[in-house]
Amino acid sequence: MSYKEKYAKLLQEIVNEADIIALKFYRTAEMRVERKQDGTAVTQADKAVEKMAREKVAASGIALDVLGEEMGGESAKAPANSGRARMIIDPIDGTEEFSRGIPTYGTLMGIEENGEIVAGMVSAPSLGQGTRWWAYRGEGAYRNGQKIRVSQRASLKEAMIFTTGTGPSKDHAARTAMRKLSDAARNSRSMGGFWQHMLVAEGAVEAAVDWLSKPWDLAPLGIIVEEAGGKSTTVDGERTIYRGQLISTNGLLHEEVLNVFR
């Protein structure tokens, strides 16, 4: 059984309902925003989406554990050691944007088996008339059913790159490297979040940099970029969602980007 045959129905069912829940609150007076201990935003939509997803996993009959941003789970610092597959979910990635009426938010899900992400799906219902990206290991990457590929630009001087910016959460060395990377590219923007990585997968931009992220922020992004022909690693070249960093590129200029940070 392929990963698509194993997981696609469940992932699609979850994002179908997640979109409905998110849009019920998006840009409405019913939206309620709270602050968690770390200062990040959470809304009733975040909580409702994760609760729904866990219920659908339990009802699916698939042997899956769950790690989620709002309700936790086994080890957010390393792959699970239970021997079971698990879903890693960010019910609303970009809650700050969601709460402000900015459309660059979405539901992110990755399926991890034996330490490897084998399936990933991102749904961003307020981008266009609903936009989804997905990939299953060995089966290519897709946006709304159309196969996607990374760009063929081979150097930073030809590239457009996106980063998370140079805010105070980053240390001096990271801020300096971000500025150096932006200066080396033909064009640069600061955005952060899942969308910049999806733009790499689509071939719209050549590189995207996340610096201080949790595994649920990153779980589906690398597999989608990789299945589109690109690369996603840490600064050290490690393929993992557990080091906080994710640098995605079209592959052709990956080492050039990494060298900026070394």
Secondary structure, DSSP 8 states (H G I E B T S, - for coil): --HHHHHHHHHHHHHHHHHHHHHHHTTSTT--EEE-TTS-EEEHHHHHHHHHHHHHHHHH---EEEEETTTB-S-SSS---SSSEEEEEEEEETHHHHHTT-S--EEEEEEEETTEEEEEEEEETTSTT-EEEEEETTS-EEETTEE-------SGGG-EEEE----TTS-HHHHHHHHHHHHHSSEEEE--SHHHHHHHHHTS-SEEEE-S--HHHHTTHHHHHHHTT-EEE-TTS---SSSS-EEEE-STTHHHHHHHH-
